[in-house]
């Protein structure tokens, strides 16, 4: 603790303990606790409380108040816990008889202020803070604290209840691991006293008839098995396993919904996962007895495990796929195709009844589909999925939802009526469909799949959100289709599908709904990114009206659509005139016109989104080498930068700096030394010639005025990026060995100008519009001036300043203490460091 803080702390403690003062801001109190946490983290000595007696005096004063403020009392409890986390400071506070008064029976527990949830929360957090050693455990156990914490597990405040459960887990772990003299075993189990008290309460709760008590203990056990992987957890489990198993079939107390998370946490623990005994039998029983909704999370969790008995894995997969199998069977009777399952784990009637109910059908399907998407997102599946049947089941669901299927079975008719126009199920099914495109399987259904996707894309009943999902799924399956056409000579089918897709896309680009136009443009951009190298795709696209309609949308009244149109047009350029062998005939597409349109948007569009999109496209073009020869690129970059530097949107200015960075890198690579060991001239001479040529290019493009002015930008990311670019340039123009000798600028006019620039840059955003016309002795278009500036300006110092947090002063403990004093009105207003 600094001397300044030590001086302020007594006044802060006195102010906080004074009931006449207005309450301090809770945020300040939280920051104060964070500060004490930092002070005590690596210091276990008693010095902090001895050197600052105001801390114990503050606790004593708060305890003496007849009606303390709940927020101050909560703060006091948490502060005491932080101080007592060290055994040395714990003993010091015990000698002062403070801890028993705070956390024992005579403390806030039996006062009216206990009714306030913040006080109960402060008590739990205070106990948790100090629970790092055996004396703290004994204080709680002997003072009746265990009973209080178990009671708080049922607190009406969820925060307090959750904190109480976490505290019991921590105390049980601490007791076993700090007080056990020999490893616990199933044969010889001698629990430490505190652990024994907690375990006894858990066992009593599990055997009670109170569902709330049972649920609290199950939550505690779930948390314990999730956080602790020690072997003693198996000893604890063996004592309660029979009782837990009975809950699967218990009808009087309904707590089955709690068991899936408990068993999953245990399955992830090597203590239980690596055993061949009763645990996996219990998991199998749970998969069989839990309802499909309850068993789903357990099943997908089991399938994510790489170490699991094969029979359990198969059973989990069966549980997960049962609703999808039921959909397939409901679609046609007799069943036309192979189902997903040979047999069910639980009674199929249960799943059928859930899917026949309007209240449960969508919920069950959405949960199942979410679990399937989770599995498909894994890089390596530990289980084989029946992809063809799964795809057919997904298509059936989507046909039910849009009324494309008239099932013959009564169950199918019921499900179809429930699912018609159900957006939730449509979105979930399309997500799984998109994920399924990346898995290799039987492709016999691909024609039928595209018929379904095109029907969704064409239907006027498809909502904008479902349409967006359909576009995403279609783009992924089109990529799959292209892979198949390359290997299986299915060119005609691919050509027909692409033609149909672009016909639909033409209509959607003209939709009166801006969300639909926006999604259509995003879809087109994705297709171009993935398929622009495919001849069939390019020919189908360019023979449609899509490119013309896309360009028209650059003038859309909605800014989001204009931004998406910019991105689409920018990617379309890779096909229309950047491709090595463009299939375009005649002068249908004009590169200069497109560039001019985008530059006009950059300079005149009133919204930021389209302008950001333009600068992003220009960066992409530049990276791909699409802006022509060096002279053309120089002019292009210069024009863009002259526009960007005055933009009010900081992200556009930041994009301009990225454009400069790419341009500088490419220019230096083009003009730099060839990597040849047999260069006929001196490398130093050649280097200076090329560096000078690069510098002349940058000066002609007017990059330096923007770069140096950006160092003073009021938006810090812009200044940071400009500094990074300038440091990169300096590292190219000044090898480390020559940098030190370049620092001096002499007493010339240029030297005075560089000194002025250094002083100006130190002012930061206060000088953000400093003149760059050369009136102050610095010519930003003169290579010699810029060479001197790069060598002389202290860019590292500016870099450190720009990367320092803007509130580094306000975050200091001294500033915090001054803020608290200012809040309670004990120092003059002009002394306060309020932010």
LODOTI-242585 format. One record per residue (C-alpha): residue in three letters; x, z, y negated. Coordinates in steps of 0.02 Angstrom, whole numbers, plus 32768, in hexadecimal, padded with zeros to 4 digits. Layout:
REM residues N
ALAXZY;...
//
This chain:
REM residues 835
UNK800080008000;UNK80447FD17F56;UNK805E80517ECC;UNK7FD77FFE7E61;UNK7F58800E7EEE;UNK7F8980C27F10;UNK7F6380E97E5A;UNK7EBA80927E5C;UNK7E7E80D37F06;UNK7E5381887ED2;UNK7DE681457E44;UNK7D8F80CD7EBA;UNK7D6D81577F3A;UNK7D2A81CA7EB3;UNK7CB981417E6F;UNK7C7581137F1A;UNK7C4F81C97F45;UNK7BF781E97E9F;UNK7B3A81DA7EBA;UNK7B2081BE7DFF;UNK7B7F811B7E02;UNK7B2480787E2C;UNK7B44803D7EDD;UNK7BD87FCC7EF7;UNK7BC37F1B7F36;UNK7BBC7F177FF5;UNK7C357E837FF4;UNK7CB77EED7F9A;UNK7CA07F788019;UNK7CB97EFD80A8;UNK7D587EBD8057;UNK7D947F6F803D;UNK7D7C7F9380F7;UNK7DDA7EF28121;UNK7E697F2F80B5;UNK7E707FD8810F;UNK7E6A7F7C81B4;UNK7F057F1A8180;UNK7F5D7FB88143;UNK7F42801381E8;UNK7F597F818260;UNK80147F958279;UNK80288047823A;UNK7FF380D282B0;UNK8041815F824A;UNK7FE381E181E8;UNK803B81B08147;UNK7FA9814D80FF;UNK7F3281E280FB;UNK7FBB825C80C9;UNK7FF581F38037;UNK7F4281D18001;UNK7EE18276800F;UNK7E5782237FAB;UNK7E1E81D2804E;UNK7DF4827480A6;UNK7DB082BB8002;UNK7D3D82237FF7;UNK7CFB823E80A9;UNK7CDF82F98084;UNK7C8482D17FE2;UNK7C0E82548036;UNK7BE782D080C2;UNK7BBE8354803E;UNK7B3C82E67FE9;UNK7A88831B8010;UNK7A498266800D;UNK7ADB81ED8016;UNK7ABF81347FF8;UNK7AA880DC80A1;UNK7B2780568073;UNK7BAA80D6803E;UNK7B8C814080D9;UNK7B9B80A68148;UNK7C3C807980EE;UNK7C7E812A8108;UNK7C5A812881C3;UNK7CB3808381D9;UNK7D4680B9816D;UNK7D5A815981D1;UNK7D5A80F48272;UNK7DE38082822F;UNK7E4E811681FC;UNK7E30816E82A2;UNK7E6480D68309;UNK7F13811F830F;UNK7F2481BE8376;UNK7F91820F82F0;UNK7F1281F18266;UNK7E86822282DD;UNK7ED682CE82F5;UNK7EEE82E08239;UNK7E3482BC8219;UNK7E05833082A7;UNK7E6683BE8256;UNK7E00839E81BA;UNK7D6483AB822A;UNK7D25830581E7;UNK7D0B829D8284;UNK7C92831582D9;UNK7C2D831F8238;UNK7C258261822F;UNK7C09823082E4;UNK7BCA82D28335;UNK7B1F83238342;UNK7B2E83758296;UNK7B5182D0823E;UNK7ADF82448203;UNK7A8E823D82B0;UNK7A1182C68284;UNK79F5829C81CD;UNK796E82348179;UNK79EC81AF8149;UNK79FF81828203;UNK795C812181F1;UNK79BD809E8190;UNK7A0280178204;UNK7AA18004819B;UNK7ACE80BA81BF;UNK7AB280A5827A;UNK7B1980058274;UNK7BA3805E8213;UNK7BA580EB8294;UNK7BB780718326;UNK7C3D800C82CE;UNK7C9980AA829A;UNK7C9D80E8834E;UNK7CD6803C838A;UNK7D6080398307;UNK7DAD80DC8341;UNK7D9480BF83FC;UNK7E4B809A8426;UNK7E86813A8479;UNK7E4E81C684EC;UNK7E2F824D8466;UNK7DAC81DB8417;UNK7D5981C484C1;UNK7D54827F84E0;UNK7D0B829F8432;UNK7C79822A8455;UNK7C5C82618508;UNK7C5E831B84DF;UNK7BF483078444;UNK7B6182AD8495;UNK7B968205844E;UNK7B7981A784F2;UNK7ABF81D184ED;UNK7AB381978439;UNK7B0680F0845F;UNK7A9680D184F6;UNK79FE80F68488;UNK7A3E807D8404;UNK7A407FF28486;UNK79847FEC846B;UNK79907FF383AD;UNK79107F8A834D;UNK79A27F3C82EF;UNK79ED7EB78360;UNK7A967ECB8309;UNK7A9B7F848332;UNK7A5E7F6A83E5;UNK7AE07EE38406;UNK7B6C7F4A83B7;UNK7B3B7FE18421;UNK7B447F7B84C1;UNK7BEF7F368491;UNK7C2A7FE58469;UNK7BF980258516;UNK7C587F968567;UNK7CF17FC184FF;UNK7CE5807B8526;UNK7CCF805E85E1;UNK7D657FE985E5;UNK7DD08061857D;UNK7DA180F585E9;UNK7DCA809F868E;UNK7E6A804D8652;UNK7EB280E285F2;UNK7E798175865C;UNK7E8C8133870E;UNK7F2881708765;UNK7F1980FF87FE;UNK7EC08059881D;UNK7E08806D8848;UNK7DCF802D88F0;UNK7D29801C8949;UNK7D5D80A289C6;UNK7DA781208950;UNK7D52811888A7;UNK7D7281A5882D;UNK7D32816D8783;UNK7D7581C486E6;UNK7CFA823A8693;UNK7CC381C98604;UNK7CB481308675;UNK7C51819786F1;UNK7BD481C98669;UNK7BBA81138635;UNK7BAB80D386E9;UNK7B2E815D8714;UNK7AC281298680;UNK7ACB807386B6;UNK7A98809D8768;UNK7A09810C872D;UNK79CA808486B8;UNK79CD80018741;UNK7969807287B5;UNK78E980A08730;UNK783F804F871F;UNK785E80228669;UNK787A7F678652;UNK78CD7F8585A8;UNK794C7FFF85F2;UNK79727F888681;UNK79897EF88607;UNK7A007F5F859C;UNK7A6C7F898632;UNK7A6B7ED4866E;UNK7AA57E9C85C0;UNK7B2F7F1E85C7;UNK7B687EE48673;UNK7B607E2D863E;UNK7BD27E5385AB;UNK7C477EBD8616;UNK7C5E7E3A869F;UNK7C737DB4861A;UNK7CFF7E0F85BE;UNK7D587E728646;UNK7DAC7E2286DC;UNK7DFA7EC08724;UNK7DE87EE687DE;UNK7D8A7F8987BC;UNK7CF27F228785;UNK7CD87EF7883D;UNK7CD27FB18867;UNK7C4D7FCA87E2;UNK7BEC7F328821;UNK7BE77F6C88D5;UNK7B8D8009889D;UNK7B007FAB8847;UNK7AF87F0488A6;UNK7A657F348915;UNK79FF7F6B887E;UNK7A267ECA8821;UNK79F77E6188B9;UNK794F7EB988C6;UNK79207E7A8817;UNK79167DC8885C;UNK787C7DF388C0;UNK783C7E88885A;UNK778E7E678816;UNK776E7F0987B9;UNK78047EF58743;UNK78217E448703;UNK78D97E3686D5;UNK79067D998737;UNK79287D3A8695;UNK79BF7DAD8676;UNK7A147D8A871C;UNK7A527CD886FF;UNK7ACC7D098673;UNK7B087DA186D5;UNK7B2F7D3A8771;UNK7B807CB0870B;UNK7BF77D2886B4;UNK7C247D70875D;UNK7C407CC287A5;UNK7CC17C9E871E;UNK7D217D3D874B;UNK7DA77D2687D2;UNK7D787DD38815;UNK7CD37D8C8856;UNK7CF27CD08856;UNK7D7E7CD888D6;UNK7D1D7D428952;UNK7CC07CFD89E7;UNK7C4A7D9089F7;UNK7BA37DCB89B7;UNK7BB47D8B8904;UNK7B9A7CD3892D;UNK7B0B7D0389A2;UNK7AB97D57890C;UNK7AD47CBA88A2;UNK7A827C52892B;UNK79F07CCB8930;UNK79DF7CC38872;UNK79DA7C058873;UNK79507C1088F4;UNK78E67C9988A4;UNK78F67C7C87E8;UNK787C7C068795;UNK78BF7B56876D;UNK78CF7B8586B5;UNK792F7C2486DF;UNK799B7BD38766;UNK79CD7B3B86FD;UNK7A547B908693;UNK7A9A7BE5872F;UNK7A9F7B3F878C;UNK7AFB7ADF8704;UNK7B747B6F86EE;UNK7B9B7B6D87A8;UNK7BB67AB087A3;UNK7C377AC58718;UNK7CA07B348789;UNK7D307AE387E5;UNK7D3F7B738861;UNK7C997B8B88B8;UNK7C5B7B7F896C;UNK7C1E7ACE898F;UNK7B757B0689D3;UNK7B537B698933;UNK7B847AD288C9;UNK7B0E7A608929;UNK7A827ADE8917;UNK7AA27AEB885B;UNK7A9D7A2D884A;UNK79FA7A2988AC;UNK79AC7AA98836;UNK79E67A47879E;UNK79A6799F87DC;UNK78FF79DE8820;UNK789979B68782;UNK78E77907877A;UNK78BE78EC8832;UNK780B79238812;UNK77FC78A28785;UNK7835781787FA;UNK77BB784C8882;UNK772C785B8806;UNK774A77AB87C4;UNK771577568866;UNK76C177858908;UNK76FD775B8988;UNK77AC776B8943;UNK77F476BD8924;UNK78A876F3890F;UNK791B77798953;UNK78FF782088FD;UNK7984788D88B4;UNK797779158938;UNK7968791D89F4;UNK792179CC89ED;UNK78F67A50896B;UNK79407AFD8955;UNK789E7B4A8918;UNK77E97B178931;UNK77CC7A6A88DF;UNK771D7AA488B2;UNK776B7B198830;UNK77C17A8887D6;UNK77267A1B87E4;UNK76B87AA18797;UNK77327AB78705;UNK773779FB86E6;UNK767879F486F1;UNK76657A758666;UNK76667A3B85B1;UNK76B97ADE857A;UNK774C7AD485F4;UNK77697A1C861E;UNK77CF79EA8584;UNK78317A8E8585;UNK78667A7A863A;UNK789779C38625;UNK78F779E28583;UNK79577A7285D3;UNK797F7A09866D;UNK79B579748604;UNK7A2379E38595;UNK7A787A288631;UNK7A9579798676;UNK7AE1794085D0;UNK7B5379D985D5;UNK7B8E79AA8683;UNK7BA878F38656;UNK7C13792685C0;UNK7C9579738633;UNK7D32790B8649;UNK7D31792E8704;UNK7C94795B8763;UNK7CAD79D487F2;UNK7C1579888847;UNK7BD678D78868;UNK7B3378AA8811;UNK7ABB7829885A;UNK7ACD77B687C3;UNK7A55772A87F6;UNK79C5779F881F;UNK79EB78068784;UNK79E577688718;UNK794077358766;UNK78F977E38744;UNK793077DB868D;UNK78E07730867A;UNK7840777486C6;UNK783B78038649;UNK7852778A85B8;UNK77C9771985FF;UNK775477AF860C;UNK777A77DF8558;UNK775077338511;UNK76C077088583;UNK771C767A85DA;UNK76F476BD8688;UNK764D76D786DD;UNK767377478772;UNK76047742880B;UNK761377FA883A;UNK75A7788287EA;UNK764578E687BF;UNK7692784E876C;UNK75F678318704;UNK75F578E586CA;UNK76AE78E1869A;UNK7696783A8642;UNK7608788185D7;UNK7671791885A8;UNK770F78B6857D;UNK76C178288519;UNK771A7821846F;UNK777A78C18495;UNK780E78AC841E;UNK787379408462;UNK787678FB8511;UNK789A784A84D5;UNK79317883846F;UNK797578ED84FE;UNK795E7863857F;UNK79B577E3850F;UNK7A48785A84F6;UNK7A5E786885B3;UNK7A4877AC85C4;UNK7AD5778F8548;UNK7B46780985A4;UNK7B1D77B7864A;UNK7B627710860B;UNK7C137752861D;UNK7BFF777886D7;UNK7C1D76F4875B;UNK7B8B76D487CF;UNK7B1776508815;UNK7AEF75D48789;UNK7A56758287D9;UNK79E475D7875A;UNK7A3D759886BF;UNK79C2750A869F;UNK792D757E86AB;UNK798775FD863E;UNK799F758085B0;UNK78E9754B85BF;UNK78BB760185A2;UNK793676198512;UNK78FC757984BC;UNK784775B084CF;UNK787476538477;UNK78D275F483EE;UNK783F757E83D2;UNK77B075FA83DD;UNK7763762A8335;UNK773976D38383;UNK77F077028397;UNK7818778A8317;UNK78B4777782AA;UNK790D78068303;UNK78E777BF83AF;UNK791977128372;UNK79C37757833B;UNK79DD77A183E9;UNK79A676FB8437;UNK7A26769D83CE;UNK7AAD77178408;UNK7A7F770284BF;UNK7A72764484AD;UNK7B1E7635845E;UNK7B6D769684ED;UNK7B1576308572;UNK7B44758D8519;UNK7BFB75C08529;UNK7BDB75E185E3;UNK7B85753885F0;UNK7C1B74DF85A4;UNK7C8E75328623;UNK7C1C74F786AF;UNK7C0F7445866C;UNK7CCE743A8667;UNK7CDC746E871D;UNK7C3B7429876C;UNK7C1F73848710;UNK7B7873BF86C9;UNK7B92735F8627;UNK7AE37314861E;UNK7A8E73BC8630;UNK7B00740785AC;UNK7AE173778534;UNK7A2373878547;UNK7A287444852C;UNK7A9674348491;UNK7A2173AF844B;UNK798B74228465;UNK79E874B58417;UNK7A1274548379;UNK795F7413836A;UNK792174C7836B;UNK79AB74FC82F4;UNK797774768277;UNK78C974C18270;UNK790875738262;UNK797D754681D2;UNK78E275138171;UNK788175B38198;UNK782776088107;UNK786B76AF8148;UNK791876D08101;UNK794A773E8196;UNK792A76AA8209;UNK79917634819C;UNK7A1D76B58198;UNK7A1D76D08255;UNK7A1C76138270;UNK7AB875FD8205;UNK7B10768D825E;UNK7AE4763B8304;UNK7B2C759482CA;UNK7BCD75E98291;UNK7BE3763E833A;UNK7BC775998395;UNK7C497540832B;UNK7CC875CB8346;UNK7CB175C48403;UNK7C90750B8424;UNK7CDE74A48399;UNK7D62745C840F;UNK7CDD74168486;UNK7CB3735D846A;UNK7C00736D84A6;UNK7BDF73FB842D;UNK7C2C73A28397;UNK7BCC730183B8;UNK7B26735B83D1;UNK7B3F73C28332;UNK7B73733182C3;UNK7AE972BF8301;UNK7A67734282CC;UNK7A2873748221;UNK7A7674218230;UNK7B12740081C3;UNK7AA973BA8133;UNK7A2B7448813C;UNK7AB974C78142;UNK7B06748180A4;UNK7A5D7485804E;UNK7A5375408070;UNK7AEA755C7FFF;UNK7A65755F7F76;UNK79EB75D37FD2;UNK799376527F61;UNK79C876E17FD4;UNK7A7D771A7FBF;UNK7A92774D8076;UNK7A60769D80AC;UNK7AD6764E802C;UNK7B6476B98071;UNK7B3D76868124;UNK7B3075D080ED;UNK7BDD75DB809E;UNK7C24761F8140;UNK7BCC759981A7;UNK7C03750B8134;UNK7CB5754E8137;UNK7CB8754A81F5;UNK7C5E74A381F8;UNK7CF0745C8195;UNK7D5F7474822D;UNK7CF573EF8282;UNK7CC6737C81F3;UNK7D72736081A4;UNK7DF673DA81E1;UNK7DF073A28298;UNK7E86733682CF;UNK7E0F72B28312;UNK7D6D72CB82B5;UNK7CD9726D8303;UNK7C8C72538257;UNK7C6B719E8229;UNK7C6E71638173;UNK7C7071D780DE;UNK7BDE72458110;UNK7C4172E480EE;UNK7CB072F78056;UNK7D33737E805B;UNK7D4A73827F9E;UNK7C9073967F80;UNK7C8674277FFA;UNK7D1D747E7FAD;UNK7CD474647EFF;UNK7C2C74AF7F36;UNK7C8175487F7F;UNK7CED755E7EE5;UNK7C5275547E7A;UNK7C0075DE7EE1;UNK7C9E76457ECE;UNK7C9976377E11;UNK7BDE76387DEC;UNK7B7A768D7E76;UNK7B2C772D7E2E;UNK7B33778B7ED4;UNK7BCF77CE7F29;UNK7BA8779D7FDE;UNK7BB876DF7FC6;UNK7C5676F37F5E;UNK7CA577627FE4;UNK7C7576E08067;UNK7CCB76568003;UNK7D7076B37FF0;UNK7D6B76DD80AB;UNK7D54762680D7;UNK7DE075F18062;UNK7E54766F80B7;UNK7E20762B8162;UNK7E417578812B;UNK7EEB75A880E6;UNK7F1C76058185;UNK7EEC756D81EE;UNK7F5274F9817F;UNK7EB974968146;UNK7EDF748D808B;UNK7F5673FA8091;UNK800D73E8805E;UNK806874707FFD;UNK804374247F51;UNK7F8974167F79;UNK7F8774C67FBF;UNK7FE175087F25;UNK7F5C74BD7EB2;UNK7ED074FA7F23;UNK7F1275AD7F26;UNK7F3375AD7E6B;UNK7E8075767E43;UNK7E3775F97EB7;UNK7EA276857E70;UNK7E7576587DBB;UNK7DBF76707DED;UNK7DD477087E5D;UNK7E3C77717DE5;UNK7DA777867D6F;UNK7D2777AB7DF7;UNK7CC978507DE3;UNK7CBE786B7EA0;UNK7D5A78C67EDD;UNK7D48787D7F8C;UNK7D5577CD7F43;UNK7DF277FE7EE3;UNK7E37784C7F82;UNK7E1477A87FDC;UNK7E75774E7F54;UNK7F0C77BC7F79;UNK7EFE77948032;UNK7EFA76DB8005;UNK7F9B76F27FA0;UNK7FEC77508030;UNK7FC776C380AB;UNK7FFE763E802F;UNK80A376978009;UNK80C976AE80C1;UNK80A675F780E9;UNK810975B88053;UNK81A27620807E;UNK819775E48132;UNK818E752E80F9;UNK821975398078;UNK828375BD80CD;UNK832375A2812F;UNK8314754281D4;UNK834175AB8269;UNK83DB75438291;UNK8487758C82BA;UNK84DE74EB8282;UNK84A474E481CB;UNK8528747C816D;UNK851D74DF80C9;UNK8538759480A2;UNK849F75F980D6;UNK84A9765F8034;UNK84A475C17FC9;UNK84167574802E;UNK83B576178029;UNK83BF76267F6D;UNK838675717F58;UNK82EF758A7FC8;UNK82C076337F83;UNK82C975EC7ED2;UNK8259755B7F08;UNK81DA75D47F55;UNK81DC763E7EB8;UNK81BB75A57E4E;UNK8124757A7EBB;UNK80DD762A7EA7;UNK80F876287DEB;UNK80A6757E7DD7;UNK801175BE7E3B;UNK800576517DBF;UNK800676D37E4A;UNK807177597DF9;UNK8000777F7D65;UNK7F7277A37DE1;UNK7FE378087E54;UNK802D78787DCD;UNK7F8678907D75;UNK7F3678BF7E1B;UNK7FAF79527E27;UNK7F4779A07D9C;UNK7E9E79707DE7;UNK7E1A79F87DD9;UNK7DF279DF7E92;UNK7E7F7A2B7EF5;UNK7E7B79B67F8E;UNK7EA179257F19;UNK7F39797E7ED0;UNK7F7779B07F7C;UNK7F6A78FD7FBF;UNK7FC278B57F24;UNK804F79317F38;UNK806279047FF0;UNK806B784A7FC4;UNK80EE78697F3C;UNK815678D67FB1;UNK814F784B8032;UNK818977CB7FB3;UNK8216783A7F7A;UNK82527852802C;UNK826077948038;UNK82B577777F91;UNK832478127F94;UNK837D783F8036;UNK839478FB8043;UNK844E78EB8022;UNK843378967F79;UNK839E78FA7F3B;UNK8401798B7EF2;UNK846879187E84;UNK83CD78C67E3F;UNK837D795F7DF2;UNK83CA794D7D45;UNK837878D37CCA;UNK83EF78E87C39;UNK83C878F57B82;UNK838278457B71;UNK82D378177B39;UNK82A677FC7BEF;UNK82EB78A87C17;UNK827C78F77B92;UNK81E878967BD7;UNK820878D47C88;UNK821779877C46;UNK816F79717BED;UNK812279317C8E;UNK816479C87CEF;UNK811A7A407C6F;UNK807479E27C6F;UNK806579E37D2D;UNK80807AA07D30;UNK7FE07AB47CCB;UNK7F7C7A747D5E;UNK7EC67A437D3F;UNK7ED47A777C89;UNK7F3679D67C6E;UNK7ED079667CE2;UNK7EBC78D87C62;UNK7F6C78D47C1D;UNK7F9F782C7BD1;UNK7FF877AE7C40;UNK801277267BBD;UNK80CC774E7BA2;UNK80B077A57AFB;UNK810778437B3A;UNK81A677EE7B72;UNK817477CA7C27;UNK814D77167C55;UNK80EB771E7CF8;UNK810576637D14;UNK81C176697D01;UNK822276767DA7;UNK82B476D37D57;UNK824077547D07;UNK81E4776E7DAA;UNK8285777C7E0F;UNK82C078067D99;UNK8216785C7D9D;UNK8212785E7E5C;UNK82BD78AE7E5F;UNK82A4792B7DD1;UNK81F179697DE0;UNK81EA7A077E49;UNK816C79C47EC5;UNK818A7A4E7F47;UNK815C7AD17EC7;UNK80BE7A707E9A;UNK80977A5C7F53;UNK809F7B187F70;UNK80357B397ED5;UNK7FB07ABB7F0A;UNK7FA87B007FBB;UNK7F977BB37F81;UNK7EE67BF77F88;UNK7E917BEC7EDF;UNK7E577CA17EEF;UNK7EFE7CE97F27;UNK7EFC7D5F7E92;UNK7E487D957EA9;UNK7E657DB27F63;UNK7EEB7E347F44;UNK7EC17EEA7F6E;UNK7EE97F1D7EBB;UNK7E6B7EA07E77;UNK7DEA7EDF7EF6;UNK7DFF7F937EBF;UNK7DEF7F5F7E09;UNK7D507F007E32;UNK7D037F9A7E83;UNK7D2F80047DEC;UNK7CE77F7F7D7A;UNK7C457F7B7DE1;UNK7C2A80357DCF;UNK7C57802D7D16;UNK7CF1809C7D12;UNK7D6880257CBC;UNK7D597FBA7C21;UNK7D0A7F0F7C38;UNK7DA47EB27BFB;UNK7E0E7F077C7F;UNK7DA07ECD7D0E;UNK7DDA7E3F7D7C;UNK7D2D7DFC7DA1;UNK7D217D547DF6;
//
